[in-house]
Amino acid sequence: MARRTLSAWLVLTTLLVSTAAFAENLKVIVAEASYVMGDADTLAWAEENVLLRAKRKAVEEAGVYIEASSQDVETISGGKTFRINSLGVRTIAAAVTATDVLESRRSLENDRLVFYVKIRATIEMDKLEAAIKRLKSDEQLAIHHRQLQAENSQLKTQLDRLRKQLHDSSPSQNEPPQELRNRRLASELAQSAIHTRNLPEKIHLASQAIAADDRYVDAYIIRGQTYLRIASLAFSNKNRRTEQNSYAERALSDFDRAVTLDPASAWALLGRGDAYTWHRKMQEATGDYERVLQLDPLFDVARQRLITLYTTLARKQTAAKQWRQALATLDKLLGAETAQSWVAHQKEAYLLRSQIYVQLGELGRAVDDLSTVVRVDPTNVQAFLLRAKLYQRQMQGRLAKDDFERACALGSEEACTASQ
């Protein structure tokens, strides 16, 4: 009997220790933030921005409890010392495991809409510490990269000095080949094109660089990007469609030439994908963006382009009631192995796929997608409202009522009526 009592006491002690350790790993922090809506902002973007600011404040406050896991960067300006510790969006997404919106409101100040939110964030300290350590590692790699660049610059200066000495001593024998002189001239012209803000001047300098060395990839990329920018300006100014297409065709030609010269150039592939998108050649554009991510999985610009392209294509297929085709398009995007921090950028795709699942009668999968949206955006009225209706169809009244009440609190009159 005594042994059993002792065994039970040991088990209870172990459970208490484990529970205490788990509790120490969690920090629950109440944070608040506000955001003044800009002229170019949408309501959805402003709501997402103020929530992100509140999460950032919660993560920064939680970071105080982590010893030796993050170091502030000191800068001195105007005789004052400033300490900065930058936490990126991915760090916040990795640390915040649960977010409850305690208060959310909008107000007008000086004819501008101001968003306010107060949240209770649950933060796993282990994940936060790991994220900060990764951030520090990236910073150390950046410092090391800058050191290498400085050393390479010094070596290049010494090499140029040595070449000059050899050239002065025997100019007829040590003169660099014509190809090297052409490449050097093309590089200088391309750098000038990068730094000028005048678009016609950019094209002129890039064209001169190509004339100096027609195999210099950067010059084609610079000129192609400039052509696309002019095409966009022409579209904004409602110029003739033929004029817009003329610049877009030139851009596509330049990017295509750049890819031919260097098939592994991420910027050339990205530019060609953008040009294909302009010409509405979505399949070709998709291929180029996916190729960029194969070469560099961290090339965020290409991933953002791919998210936009797939979501737009699926929305058109949905409008045409091509449910299976739209589902296949979204599965290519949402089925890929991507970091959790990208889920927030894909919420429109999840919302769209949930609606397709409803049309196909797969209500469980639709609820799963809406739950994903709610997890990354706890203020998404549409997701709560749609999920509440699905819960009603599945005869889950308590869950439906909870979602209707949440949507009502976020401003949905339809949800308020349904929750009564």
N, C-alpha and C positions, 0 to 999 in steps of 0.2 A: 504493500500500500504506500509505503514511504517512497519507494522508487517511482511509482506512478506520479505521485505528487511532485517529486523533484523534476521529472521529465516534463510535466505540464508547466511547471514554473519556468524551466529553461526555454520551452517553446514560446511562452508568453513574453519572456524577456527579449528573445530574438525578434519577435514581431514588433515590440515596442521600439527597439533600437532601429529596426528597418524603417518603421513609420517615421521616427524622428529624423533619420538621415534623409528620407524622401522629402519631409517637410522643410528641412534646412536647404534643400536644393531648389525649392520653389520660393519665389518672392511675389507677393500680390501687391501691386502698386496702383494707386489712384492718380491719374494724370489728366490734365486738361489742356486744351489748345484752341486757338482761334485762327481763322484765315480770311483775309479780305479778297474777295473774288475779283480777278482781273478782267479787263475788257475781252480778252480772247479765251477766257475760261468757260467751260461748260459746267452745269450744275453738278453732273456726276464727277467731273474732275475735281471741283472744289470740295465736294464731300469726301472724296478719296484722299485729297491732300490734307484736310484738317484731321482726319483720322490717323493718317500716317505721322503727322506732327505729334499727335498725342502719344502714339506708340513710341516714337523716337524719344520723347521726354521720359517715358516710363523706363525704356531701356537704358538711357543715360543715367537715370537715378539708380537703377539696379546695379550699374557698373561700379558705383561707389563701394559696394560690398565686395568687389573682387580685388584681391591684393596681387600685385605684380602680374596682372594679366593684360594690362593695357597702360601705355605710357602716353601722357600728354605731350604735344609738340609745342615748344615755347617759341614765340616770335616777339620781336621788339619793334615797336613803331611809335614814333613821337615821344620817345623816352618812357613808354609804358610797356609792360610785359603782358602778353596775352597767352593763355593756355588753350589749346584746341585739341579735342579728341573727336574725330569724325567717325560716326557710325553710319554705314551705308544701309540702303533699303534691304539688301539681302541679310545683313547682320540682324536687323530688326525682325525680319520674317523668321529667321532661325531661332530667335530667342523667345518671342511671344507665342506661347502655346494656346492661349485663350484670351479673348477680349470681350468684355461686357460693356455695352454703352449705357452709362448711367444717366446721362443728360445730353440732349442734342437740340440746338435751336438756331434760328436764323434771325438777323436783325439788320436794319439799315443804318449806316453811319456815313454821312456826307455823300448821300446818293449811291453808296456802294453796299453790296450785300456782304454781310459778315457772318461766317459760319463758326459756331462754337460747339465743342464736344467735350464731354467728360467721360472717361473710361476707367474701368478696372481691368488691369492687364495682369495675367499670370505668366511669370517669366521663369523658365528653367535655367538656373545659374550655370549648370554644366554646359548647356548648349550656348549660352551667351559667352562663357569663357572661351569655348572652342572657336566660336565665330570671331571673337576679338583676337585670339591668337592667330587665326588665319589672316585676319586683316593686318596684323603686325608683320606676319611673314611676307605678305604682298608688299608692304611698305619697305621691308628690308630688301626684297628683290628689286624694287624700283630704285632704291638708293644704290644698290650694287650695279644696276644697269647704268645709272648716271655716272658712277665712278668709271665704269668701262668706257663710256662715251668720252669722258674727259681724258682718259688715258689714250684712247684711240685718236683723239684730236691732237694730243701732244706728239704722238708717234707720227701722225700725218704731217704735222708741222716740221718735224725733224726730217722726215722722208722728202718733203718738198725742198727743204734746204739742201739736202744731200744731192738731190737731182739737179738743183740749180748750180751747185758747185761743179758737178760733172759736166753739165751743159756748158758752163763758162770755160772749163778747161778744154773741152773737145766738142764744140757745138755740132760739127758735121757728123760725128759718130754717135752722139748721145741724144739727138733730137727725137722726142717721142713719136711714135707712128701716127699717121693721119687719123686713124680710127679713134685713138685715145684723145687726141685734140678735139675731134668732133663730139665725142661723148661728154668731155669736160664742158664744152661750149653749150651743149644741149642741156646739161644739168644746171648750169648757171642761168640759162634762159627760163627753165622750168621753175627754178626758185623765185625768179623775178615775177613770173606769172602767178605763183601762189600768193605772194605778198601784195599784189595790186588788187584794189577793189573794183576797178573799172572793168566791166565784163568784156567789151570789145578789145581792150588792151590785153586781157588774159588770153583771149583767143589768138591775138596777134603774136604774143610772146610764145605761147605753146606751139603755134604753127611754125615759128622760126626755129624752135627747138627740134621739131620733127624734120624740118628741112636740113638742119645740121646733122641729125642722126635719126634716120627713119626707123631705127630699131629700139629707140629709147621709150620704154613702156610708160613711164610716168607722164610724159608729155601727152600721150593719147588719153590717159585717164583724166588729166587736168582739163584738156580741151573738151572731152566728152561730158564731164561734170558741168562745165560752163554752158555747153549747148543745152543740156537738160534744164539748167536753171533759167536760161533765156526762154525756153519753151514754156516753163511754168509761169514766168512773168507775162508772156504773151497770152496765156490762158486767163490769167487774173485780169488782164486789161481787155479781155474779150476780143483779141485780135482774130483775124481770119484763121480758120482751122488749118488751111493749107500752110500758113506761115508757121504755126505751132508744129505741125508734122514735119516740116522741113528741118527745123532744128533738132527734133527728136530723131529723125533719120540720120542726121550727121552724128549725133551722139551714139547711136547704135553702131554705126560704122566704126567710130573711134574705139569703142569698147570691144567690139568684135576683133579689131586689129590687135588690141592690147592682149586679149585672151589668147590669140593665135601666137603672139610672141612669148607670152608667159602664161601657160594654162593654170599655174598654181598661184596667180595673183588674186588675192581675195578682193581687193578694191576694184580690179577690172571686172571680176565676175559680179560683184555687187552692182556696179554701174550698168553692166549689160542687163542684169535682172531688172533694174529700175527702168531702163529704156524699153525692155520687153513689156513691162507693166504699162508704160505709157501707151504702147501700141496694142494693149489688151491681149497680148500673147501670154496668157497666164501659165500655161504648161511650161513654156520655155523659161519664164521668169522663175517659176518654182524650182526648176532644175538648177538654175544658177545659184539661187539662195541656199538650196540644200547642199550644193557643192562647196559653197563658202563655209558652211557649218561643219562639213566633213574635214576641211582643211584646218579650221579653227573653231572648235565648239564654243569658245567664249566670245565669238564675234557677235555681240549683242545687237548691233544694227541689223544684221542679216536675219536674226531670229525674230526681231520685231516686225520686219518686212514680211516674213513668212506667216506670222500670226495674222497680220492684217489681210494678206492675200487670201489665205485659206478661209478666214471668217467671211470675207466679202463674197468669195465664190460660193460658199455654202449658203449664204443668205439668198443669193440669186437662185440657186437650185431649190431652196425651200419655197421661195415665192412662186416658182413654177411647179410646186408640189412634187418635185423629184426627191422624195424622201430618202430613198436608198442611196442615191448619188450624193446627196448632201451629207448623209451619215458617214459615207465612206471618206468624203473630203475632210470632215472634222476628226475622224478617227486617225487620219494621217498626222494631224496636228496634236491632238490630245493623247494619242497613244504612244507618242515618242517619249523617250526617257530624257526628261528635262528637270532642272532644279526646281524645288518647290517654290522658290522665290518668283518663278515665272507664272505661277497659277493665277496670281492677281491680274496679270496682263492678258490672260486667256479667259477671263470671266464671261465676256460676251460670247465666246465660242461655247462655253459650258451652258449658258442660258439658251443659246440657239439649239444645242443638241438635246437639251431637256424637252424642248417643244417638239422636236422631231420624234423623240421617244414616245411622247404622248400620242402623236399621230399614228405611230406604229403599235400602240397598245402596250408598250413596255413601261408601265408606270413606276415600277421599282427603280429602274435605271434613271428615269427622269428625276425622281426624288433624290437619288445619289448625286446627280449633277447639280441640282439646286442646293443641296447641302454643302457642296464644295464652294459654290458662289457665296453662300452665307458665311462660311468659315473665313474666307479671305476678305469679305466685304460685309460686315455685320449691319450696315446701313442700307443694304440693297432692298428697296421696297418691293420691286418686281419679283425677286426671288422668293421672299417670304409669302407674297400673295399667291404666286403660282404653286408653291409647295403646300400652302394651306388648302387650296382647291383639290390638289391631288390626295392629300390626307383625307379630305371629305369623301372622295370617290373610293378610297380604300377603307372607309368606315372607321377611321382613326380620329374620333371626334376631339379627344383631348389635345392631340398634337395639332390638329387643324385650328382649334381655338387659340392655342398659344401663338401660332404663326399669324393668325388674323390680328390678334392683339398687338404683336410686334409691328406688323405692317401699319396698323392703325396709329400706333405711337410715332411711327416715322412719317405720318402725314397722308396715308391712303384713306380717302373717304369710303371707298368700296369695302375696304377691310373693316372699317369702323362699323358700317352697317351690318356686315356679315357676322361680326363678333357679338352683336347684341342678342 
